[in-house]
Amino acid sequence: MTAMTNPAMIHGDTSPRNIATRPGRLWLVVALALTLGACAGRSQPMGPPVQSPAIMGDSVIASDGYVLPLKSWLPEGEVRAAIVALHGFNDYANAFAMPAPAWAEAGIATYAYDQRGFGATDQIGIWPGTDTLVADAGTVVDLVRARHPGVPVYLLGESMGGAVALAGLGRSAGSEATTDPIEVDGVILVAAAVWARGTMPFYQRLPLWLGSNLMPWMTLTGRGLDIQPSDNIDMLIAFSRDPLVIKETRIDTIDGLTDLMSDALDAAPALSAPALILYGDHDDIIPPPPIEAMLRRLPADRHVVAFYADGFHMLLRDLNGDIPQGDIAHWVADPDAPLPSGADLRGAERRMMLAEQATE
């Protein structure tokens, strides 16, 4: 791929494995850091409440006054269901500009907002923490439910957004979380980022730990990595030119993402809401082992797993993105019906294979 369409530039080094792929550069950084001494990373956790949360025009105002830019796509007629959509790492609400109009035609309203530290929010690139991301998601779900009383509300998360959704819905009373579980009628996880720290080999964990503790402010671009997030090249080119897409990522932010992914995988056994889980066989960003670890931990019932043979990480924006888009609309309308694409059959086969491996 050309530099313009290089996926690492588009995703701004979206996963910790990108650090380990450039060992020479990283160890040089570590050597310099040892001479400079360790320094603390930055974060932007939620502040104390100063008002009631509200949707005001094209923004969500959180309880601490923080502004989350909001995009919405509404049906022309009756709203039969609503989706609160959470974008991926270094992305923003525009991630759903392609699928949301199709969902609107099916009577589904979509609300997507820029999560803290991303898009057009304040302190771009500074990690807000799992609890803050989950609290914001819960706030928007509550506001959307109040706007559409009596209408089922679903939480959809793509990549990092999937980790936020899973961490938020799978929280239990005995956990160390400071926020309550998010209550929705169902959850949709698209290429969920569940690459937890425990699933990484030592040679990936160590550079991440050293970088985040010694030089957390250092940014990485991931140039030169041979990763393809989608087969939709025109979309990738436009995406890479979008000024609201983060191109350089702080190491402490990558470390924070890893914490979130670990929280999400830990929360999987407690996920009780009906779920639709989508994954592409050509996903170069989140490898199969973490996804399989999540599937092993999920409760056996109430979850539909869909595997797409031609799907990439940016599944809803691929050239065949209309297929998973249609599956989502169909599942929202009838969670018990088979998916039109048949991807749920492949998903069931994968879960059966994992179950058989666990008994061997």
N, C-alpha and C positions, 0 to 999 in steps of 0.2 A: 504494500500500500504506500501511497505517497505520504509525505510529511503532513499534508493538510488533512488526510483522512486517517492518520495513525490513531488507533483507538486509545492509546495511552495519553495522547494529547487531548483527545476528546473527554476522556474520563478523569484526566488529571491524576494519574496514578491511583486508581480506585481500590487497589487491594494491597495488603502487606507483601504479597509475593513479588510485587514490582521492585521492592527494595532489595530483595535477595538476588534479583537477576543482574544487578550491577555491583558485585562484591568489591571490585577494585575501587570504585568511587566511594562506596560506603565506608570501607576501612580507612580510606584517606580522611573522610569526615571524622571518623572515630578518633584517629590519631590527633587531628587538630583539636577536637573537643577535649581530649585529655589534657592538652596544654592550656586550654581556656577555662576548664572547670565546668561542672554541671550547671545548668540553668533551668528554671522552672518553665513548664509549658503554659499556654494561655487557654482560657475557657470562658464561656459566657453563659453560665447557668441562669435559670429563671430568677427574677427578682421577686421581692415581696409584693403581694397583691395591692393594687391601688384603685381598682375599678372592677366592675362586672365585665366579663368578656362580651364582645359584640362583633357582628358583621356590619361594617360600615362601608358601603360602596364596594370598591374592589379590594378591600382589606379586611383581615381579621385582627381585632385588637385583643391581645391576650390580657389576662388579669394583671400582669405587671406593666401594662402599657406598651409592650413590644408590638410592632406592626408586622404582620405577615401578609404580604401581597397575595391576593386571591384571584383565581380565574374560575369561571363557571360556564357550563354548557347546559342549557335547559331545554326540555322538550317544548314544542309549540303547543301541545295539548296537555292532557293529564299527566302528572308525574306519578309513575307507578312504583318507582324505587329511586333511591339516591345513593351515590357513591362518593365517599371522601377519599381522594386519591393522594398518595404520598410518593413523591419522586425519589429517584436514586441519588447516590453520592455525586456531588459536584454538578448536579442537574438542578432544575427548578420546575415550577408548575407547568411550563410549556411542554413538558414531557408527555402530556395527555392531549395535546392539540390534535393528534391524529385519531385516536380511538374515541374520544368523547363525543364528537358529532354523530358517530354511528350509534353510540349508546343513547343519545338524545332521540334519535329516530325510533328507538325501541321503548321510549317512554322513561328513560333513566336520566336523572339529573346528575351531573358530575361537578364536584367542587374540588379544586386542587389549589394548594397554597405553597408558597416558597417556605421551606423549613428554615429554622434559624441558622444563620451562617451561610445560607445559599441564596442564589438568585438575586433579588433586589432588596434583601434584608440588610440590617446593620451588621457590622463586623464580619464581612464576608471571609470565609475560610477559617473562622475560629470555631472550634467544636463546642456545642452547647451541652452535651452530655445526654445519656440515655433518658434519665428522668424528665429532663426538659422537653426532649423530643416527644416522649410519650404523653406528657401533660398537654402539649400543644395539640397533638392528635385527638386526645379525648375532648379538649375544648371545642375543636371544630366539629367533631361528631355530635356533641350536644347541641351546638348552634344550628347545625343542619337539621337535626331531628326536630328542634323547636320551629324551624322554618317550614318543615313539611310534616306536620303532626299526622300520625297514623300511617305514615309511609315507611316501609322497611329501609333501614340505612345499613350500607355495607362499607367496610374499610378495605381499600385496595392499596397494596404497597408493592412498588417495583424496586427490586434490588435492595438498597439501603432502606427504602420505604417499607419493604417487606419485613426487614429486621425490626423496624420501629413497630409495625403492626403486630408482629409475633410477640415481641417483648411486652407490648402493652396489653394484649389479650390473654397472654399466658401467665400473667402475674398471679401469684397466690398470696393468701393472707399471711403465710409464714415467711415470705421472702423479705429481703432487705429493701425493697422498693418503697419509695416515699409517695407514690401516687397509686390511686386505685386502678383496678383493671378497667379497660375500656369496654363498654357494653355496646355491641352492635348485633345486627341480625345475621351477619355472616362476614367472613373475611376472604379476600382474594390475594394470594401471594404469587407475584410474578417474578421468577428468577430471584427468589429471596436470598439476601446476603446473610448466610449463616456460616461463613467461613470462620468458625470460632478459633480462639487462640489454641485451645486444646487439640484441634485437628491439624495444626501446622507443625511441620517438622522443626527440629531444633535450629537448623540453619536459617530458618525464616524468623523464628521468634527472637533469636539473639540479636540480629541486626536491628529489628524493630525496637527492642528494649533499649539498646545502646543509643540509637538515634533519638528516641523520644525522651530519654533521660539526660543526654549530653548536649544535643543540639536540636531541641524541639522546634525551633523556628525555621530550620532549613526546609526549603521546598523542593519537591521533585516533580518532574514533568512526565517521566516515563517514555521519553522519545526513544525510538528504536525497538520497542517491544513488538513482537510479532503476535498481536492479538487483534481479533476482528469481532467487534461487539454486535455487528449487524451486517446483513447482505444488502441493505438499502444504502448504496454509496452516496446518492444525492442527498439523502437525509443526513448522513454522516458529515458530508462537506458543509452543509448548512449549519449543522450542530457545532462543528469545530470553529465556525466563524461567529457564533453567537456570543456576544460580549457578556452575557449573564451566566454562561457556562464556565466554571472554574477550570483553569488550565494548569495551575501550579498549586500543589497541595503540601501543606505543612506536615512534618512527620508526626507532631503531637496530635494532629487531626486524624491521621491514619491510625494512630494508636487508639484514639477515641472510637473510631469506627470499629476497630477490632474488639474493643470492649462491648460495643453494641451488638456485634454479631455473636459474641459469646453469650450475652444475655438472652439473645433471641433463641439460640439453640437450647439453652438451659430451660427456656420457657415452653418449649414444644410439648412436653408431656402434659402440661396443664391446659392446652388449648381445647376449650370445650365448644366454642362457637362453630357452626357449620363452615367449612373451608373449601375453597377451590384453589389448588396448588398447581401452577403452570411452570414448565421448565423445557428449554430447548436443548436438543442433543448436541448442538454446536456452540454451546455457551462456553466462551473462553475466559470469562471474568470470574464466575463462581464455578469451580470444578465439581464433577459429580460426587466425590466422597462426602463433602459437607452436606449436600442435598440428600444423599442417601442416609447420612447420620440423622438428619431431621426427620426423614420418613420413618426410620426405625423407632424414633422416640414419640411420634405422634400417636394419639389414641387411634384405635383401629376403625372406629365408626365415625360417621358424620363428615368425612373428608373425602373429596374427590381429587385425585391426582391425575394430571394430564401431561403427557410427554409428547413433544412435537419433533418429529424426525428432521425437519428442515429449519427448526427454530434456533435463533441466536440469543444472546443475552438481552438485547433490546427487542424482546419478542413482539411487543405490540406495535413496533415501528418497522419491523422487517418487511420485505417485499410481500410476504404472505401474512402480514399482520392482521388482515381482515379475518383470518381463520380463528386465532385465539380471541380476537375482539368479539366475534360472533359467539364463541363458546361462553364467554363471560356473560354476555347479554342473555343467552339461553339459560345459563345456570341461575342467574339472578331471578329470572321469571319462574323457573322450576328446578330447584336444587336436586330433586330426586330423578330427573329425567336424564337419559344418556346425552352426552355432548354430540352436537351435529358432526364434528370432525372425526370422532372416534378416538381422539387422543386420550380419553379416559381409559380406553381398553389397554393401550400401551402402558399407561400409568399403573393400572391394576396388575399387569404382568410384572412390572418392575417391583411393585410392593410384594408380590407373591415370591419373586425371586429372592428379595432381601429377607423375607420371613423364612424361606427354606435355608438360606445361608446361616441364619441365626441358630437354627436347630441342628446344624451339622457339627 
